[in-house]
Amino acid sequence: MSVASFAASLVPDQAALRSRRIRSARRPLKILLAYKASPWIAQHVVPSFQRLDAHLEQFDYRTPDSPLARSLMSATLRDRVASGKFDVVFVVEGMDDQLDADILDAARRGGATVINYLVDVPQDWWRSLDVASCCDLTLTAQTQNADRLAAAGGRVVHFPFAVDEAFAREGLDRAAAPITPKELGRPLFTGSAHSRWRKHFVGRLDQMGVELDVVGGGWTVSVSAAAWDPRASGADPRAHGWRRHLERLRGSGLSPLVGGAVNRMLPDRPRRHRHARFRGFLSHSDMMDAAARTVAHVSTSVHGSGYLVGQPRRQIKLRDVEFLCLGAPYLTDVGEEVRAFAPDTDLIVPYWNVWEAPELIRELIADPMPRRSSGPAQAAHMLEHHTWRRRLEDLSHLTQLPLVTR
């Protein structure tokens, strides 16, 4: 489903939601926003909910990796839900190994509309099956494997990535600011070195002479094969049970399993780079400045280890959407789901494999301004159509609950 048309398909279930609509019509909504604290949630999600004309409570369910800590967190959340009498319980990235699904089921039986918003559905759909069965709605930022969540029960709706309105306005200001070709920075790759593919991708560009700035952590750290911990990757059957892993194999095929085995057997040796410049993590201001002034963003959508056995999997990330707010050309191998965010501009430069990317990058360096000229219009499009304020308006239509911004 395209981003442009998804909102038109949000048909509310009138019978199921009538009592909640009547109960909430005479007072502001009472909302519980539950999440594991992270920078993107703090930047985009929380501020948007804080602008609603509602009584908002927040709950951070991030805990140390111990059964006791999780048990204490679950007890606290259970008491909060039981005593809060919430109209809406909105969970961000709720997974079975982190949240007790029966807590959400109790909230729903108590009259709350329970919603789970999932981002990494292509990879992690199988980790939220129990939670999905206890939700009125599961919102998915991507469409791949969303149908497998629907089979678990509840209703699944495509709810594309979005940014906070303040971020989009800052992006529009930066995209509209005058700039000359001489003021543009080097091509920019953004992402931590948490996958072998990303290291391979940056290494190949370096070998082909691309002068690239790399933002993110872990690029100068080597991880040996012996240091791999299956529990940290979610691949340990003890963490989710054999039945759940069989579900994963049925849905995703053997390539992640075989590729993962190959990945674990190959040592991750440090690479020597001649052209790449590693900048580590940047502050928000420095990151926005670098992202707006780069001659081009360079992105790869490959995730997981399937590429090691010839079956790469692809997915979009929030940063794909963030950078489309800032006016710089965007080199990407992602298909329609990213291009749907920029339907009327040529800001997106598609490529199909790493060997094509260097020539396209050199063309943008040689003549950056034609594509860049569409940046302000694209930033304005993002502000109008792809903010959390707009998404919450769509959610209000879907649930028939007054999610109204102050």
VOSE-123736 format. One record per residue (C-alpha): x, y, z; residue in three letters. Coordinates in steps of 0.02 Angstrom, whole numbers, padded with zeros to 5 digits, always signed. Last residue first. Example, Ala and Ser with C-alpha at 12.3 -4.5 7.8 and 13.67 -1.06 7.14 Angstrom:
REM residues 2
+00684-00053+00357ser;+00615-00225+00390ala;
***
This chain:
REM residues 406
-00182+01077+01071arg;-00172+00928+00955thr;-00326+00817+00946val;-00327+00629+00968leu;-00517+00627+00989pro;-00552+00440+00976leu;-00644+00370+00825gln;-00509+00234+00816thr;-00467+00251+00631leu;-00505+00436+00616his;-00401+00474+00770ser;-00261+00366+00701leu;-00260+00470+00543asp;-00248+00628+00648glu;-00110+00544+00747leu;-00015+00512+00585arg;-00032+00694+00535arg;+00039+00754+00701arg;+00173+00621+00688trp;+00235+00708+00532thr;+00233+00641+00355his;+00107+00736+00248his;+00127+00924+00264glu;+00300+00936+00338leu;+00365+00800+00222met;+00296+00890+00069his;+00377+01052+00126ala;+00544+00962+00138ala;+00518+00893-00038gln;+00480+01066-00107ala;+00635+01135-00020pro;+00746+00995-00090gly;+00694+01007-00274ser;+00844+01118-00313ser;+00960+00984-00243arg;+00932+00877-00396arg;+00995+01014-00512pro;+01125+01079-00387met;+01246+00935-00365pro;+01342+00936-00530asp;+01515+00856-00512ala;+01482+00787-00339ile;+01316+00714-00395leu;+01398+00631-00545glu;+01535+00562-00433arg;+01405+00485-00318ile;+01317+00403-00465leu;+01482+00330-00525glu;+01523+00264-00351pro;+01350+00183-00323ala;+01340+00064-00470glu;+01458-00066-00395trp;+01362-00068-00231val;+01207-00138-00314asn;+01039-00076-00377trp;+01049+00113-00371tyr;+00911+00241-00350pro;+00939+00430-00333val;+00800+00507-00228ile;+00788+00698-00242leu;+00699+00682-00409asp;+00538+00755-00341thr;+00351+00720-00353asp;+00326+00555-00262pro;+00450+00581-00120ala;+00384+00477+00026phe;+00326+00343-00096ala;+00506+00327-00154arg;+00548+00250+00014val;+00417+00112+00010glu;+00437+00090-00178glu;+00613+00020-00180gly;+00765+00038-00070val;+00938+00044-00151asp;+00970+00223-00097thr;+01062+00382-00145leu;+00975+00531-00066tyr;+00999+00707-00135pro;+01001+00841+00002ala;+00848+00942+00052gly;+00833+00908+00238leu;+00663+00824+00260cys;+00710+00675+00151leu;+00847+00643+00279phe;+00721+00601+00415glu;+00627+00476+00306val;+00778+00370+00265asp;+00833+00398+00446arg;+00678+00303+00503leu;+00741+00147+00416lys;+00687+00054+00260ile;+00703-00133+00236gln;+00797-00254+00125arg;+00838-00439+00133arg;+00986-00510+00037pro;+00973-00687-00030gln;+01142-00739-00102gly;+01203-00844+00044val;+01302-00704+00128leu;+01161-00583+00081tyr;+01049-00673+00206gly;+01150-00603+00351ser;+01032-00470+00417gly;+00992-00305+00336his;+01016-00230+00164val;+00942-00054+00149ser;+01099+00040+00101thr;+01114+00229+00107ser;+01224+00366+00034val;+01168+00543+00071his;+01226+00671-00055ala;+01324+00834-00069val;+01309+00849+00118thr;+01251+01016+00187arg;+01083+00968+00261ala;+01144+00806+00341ala;+01302+00887+00410ala;+01203+01029+00487asp;+01070+00914+00558met;+01204+00802+00632met;+01299+00949+00708asp;+01141+01016+00789ser;+01085+00845+00853his;+01258+00806+00922ser;+01366+00689+00820leu;+01414+00507+00846phe;+01576+00443+00772gly;+01657+00546+00634arg;+01740+00410+00531phe;+01824+00473+00371arg;+01824+00353+00224ala;+01960+00373+00092his;+02102+00254+00133arg;+02013+00129+00243his;+02096-00019+00328arg;+01975-00151+00386arg;+01965-00233+00557pro;+01930-00419+00554arg;+01758-00490+00587asp;+01794-00675+00597pro;+01683-00786+00488leu;+01596-00930+00578met;+01460-00821+00653arg;+01415-00743+00485asn;+01403-00914+00403val;+01280-00971+00537ala;+01181-00810+00518gly;+01173-00833+00330gly;+01105-01009+00355val;+00973-00950+00479leu;+00928-00789+00388pro;+00919-00885+00221ser;+00810-01026+00287leu;+00642-00945+00259gly;+00568-00788+00338ser;+00392-00844+00383gly;+00414-01030+00412arg;+00584-01001+00490leu;+00513-00872+00611arg;+00367-00984+00657glu;+00492-01123+00692leu;+00584-00999+00802his;+00425-00966+00899arg;+00397-01151+00929arg;+00577-01175+00987trp;+00558-01050+01128gly;+00587-00862+01135his;+00745-00830+01239ala;+00798-01012+01256arg;+00793-01031+01067pro;+00938-00906+01057asp;+00928-00801+00900ala;+00869-00639+00983gly;+01035-00559+00941ser;+01096-00531+01120ala;+01046-00708+01171arg;+01152-00782+01031pro;+01312-00702+01102asp;+01452-00678+00976trp;+01622-00653+01058ala;+01697-00809+00978ala;+01671-00737+00804ala;+01781-00590+00847ser;+01717-00413+00856val;+01833-00274+00794ser;+01801-00093+00843val;+01844+00054+00730thr;+01673+00072+00651trp;+01576+00044+00812gly;+01476+00205+00817gly;+01391+00315+00690gly;+01427+00446+00557val;+01534+00400+00406val;+01603+00536+00290asp;+01644+00464+00119leu;+01780+00496-00008glu;+01737+00363-00138val;+01894+00283-00211gly;+01828+00115-00265met;+01909+00029-00116gln;+01820+00152-00001asp;+01653+00113-00081leu;+01687-00072-00055arg;+01735-00045+00127gly;+01577+00055+00161val;+01470-00087+00093phe;+01568-00226+00178his;+01559-00136+00345lys;+01373-00111+00319arg;+01353-00294+00272trp;+01443-00357+00427arg;+01313-00275+00537ser;+01320-00166+00692his;+01433-00034+00616ala;+01322+00112+00664ser;+01232+00208+00529gly;+01244+00366+00426thr;+01340+00377+00262phe;+01376+00553+00202leu;+01449+00615+00037pro;+01572+00757+00070arg;+01515+00930+00119gly;+01434+01067+00015leu;+01494+01246+00035glu;+01582+01250-00135lys;+01419+01199-00221pro;+01334+01356-00153thr;+01200+01363-00017ile;+01042+01463+00010pro;+00932+01405+00156ala;+00772+01320+00097ala;+00828+01145+00148ala;+00884+01208+00318arg;+00720+01294+00356asp;+00622+01144+00291leu;+00722+01027+00403gly;+00689+01135+00555glu;+00504+01128+00515arg;+00511+00938+00493ala;+00601+00916+00659phe;+00473+01025+00748ala;+00332+00922+00671glu;+00403+00759+00737asp;+00448+00634+00604val;+00350+00495+00520ala;+00370+00313+00469phe;+00220+00232+00387pro;+00069+00161+00481phe;+00014+00005+00386his;-00129-00069+00486val;-00141-00237+00575val;-00301-00288+00665arg;-00303-00413+00806gly;-00253-00595+00789gly;-00093-00692+00760ala;-00127-00703+00573ala;-00116-00514+00564ala;+00063-00524+00624leu;+00105-00635+00477arg;+00023-00510+00360asp;+00144-00377+00420ala;+00288-00481+00349asn;+00346-00337+00237gln;+00229-00187+00252thr;+00335-00064+00348gln;+00297+00059+00488ala;+00175-00066+00562thr;+00029-00021+00675leu;-00046-00164+00774thr;-00222-00121+00827leu;-00346-00187+00955asp;-00202-00273+01041cys;-00193-00439+01136cys;-00152-00552+00987ser;-00018-00430+00930ala;+00072-00446+01098val;+00081-00635+01076asp;+00149-00619+00899leu;+00277-00484+00937ser;+00446-00571+00916arg;+00397-00653+00752trp;+00384-00484+00666trp;+00566-00445+00707asp;+00657-00435+00541gln;+00534-00363+00413pro;+00431-00286+00556val;+00569-00174+00620asp;+00458-00025+00664val;+00312-00088+00767leu;+00177+00020+00847tyr;+00066-00075+00970asn;-00107-00009+01008ile;-00228-00049+01150val;-00395+00044+01154thr;-00439+00041+01337ala;-00603-00030+01405gly;-00545-00139+01550gly;-00540-00291+01436arg;-00412-00196+01333arg;-00305-00156+01484ala;-00315-00337+01542ala;-00256-00396+01370asp;-00113-00273+01378leu;-00057-00345+01545ile;-00084-00521+01477asp;+00045-00486+01342ala;+00186-00476+01468asp;+00311-00357+01391leu;+00496-00381+01349gln;+00509-00557+01276asp;+00344-00538+01185asp;+00389-00374+01100met;+00311-00201+01112gly;+00397-00083+00990glu;+00306+00073+01047val;+00152+00041+01154val;-00001+00154+01153phe;-00126+00117+01292val;-00279+00223+01257val;-00432+00264+01364asp;-00336+00231+01524phe;-00417+00177+01686lys;-00252+00210+01779gly;-00267+00089+01925ser;-00255-00076+01831ala;-00135-00009+01699val;-00016+00064+01827arg;-00024-00092+01936asp;+00018-00204+01788arg;+00158-00087+01735leu;+00237-00095+01908thr;+00220-00284+01916ala;+00295-00302+01743ser;+00443-00192+01790met;+00475-00293+01947leu;+00470-00456+01850ser;+00584-00384+01716arg;+00712-00334+01846ala;+00703-00504+01930leu;+00723-00600+01767pro;+00882-00504+01723ser;+00939-00404+01572asp;+00922-00231+01648pro;+00754-00148+01611thr;+00677-00038+01477arg;+00491-00025+01512tyr;+00484+00165+01511asp;+00307+00218+01557phe;+00230+00385+01509gln;+00068+00467+01565glu;-00028+00586+01454leu;-00190+00677+01500his;-00252+00734+01331ala;-00259+00883+01214asp;-00113+00812+01116leu;+00050+00909+01110arg;+00135+00787+01229gln;+00098+00645+01107phe;+00198+00732+00971ser;+00341+00771+01090pro;+00352+00586+01142val;+00357+00513+00966val;+00489+00610+00869his;+00641+00658+00972gln;+00620+00551+01128ala;+00567+00401+01023ile;+00715+00425+00907trp;+00837+00443+01052pro;+00784+00283+01143ser;+00683+00243+01299ala;+00593+00076+01289lys;+00411+00123+01267tyr;+00241+00142+01348ala;+00127+00292+01314leu;-00024+00285+01430leu;-00165+00398+01372ile;-00311+00476+01465lys;-00421+00564+01339leu;-00490+00734+01377pro;-00669+00736+01441arg;-00849+00718+01381arg;-00822+00614+01224ala;-00712+00484+01307ser;-00850+00370+01370arg;-00954+00386+01211ile;-00805+00345+01099arg;-00757+00197+01207arg;-00933+00126+01197ser;-00940+00144+01009arg;-00770+00067+00970leu;-00815-00113+00933ala;-00973-00069+00838ala;-00893+00067+00732gln;-00743-00031+00671asp;-00652+00114+00589pro;-00600+00113+00406val;-00422+00171+00380leu;-00407+00141+00193ser;-00398+00325+00146ala;-00248+00343+00261ala;-00148+00216+00159phe;-00163+00308-00005ser;-00013+00423-00008ala;+00100+00304+00085val;+00069+00170-00045ser;+00000+00000+00000met;
***
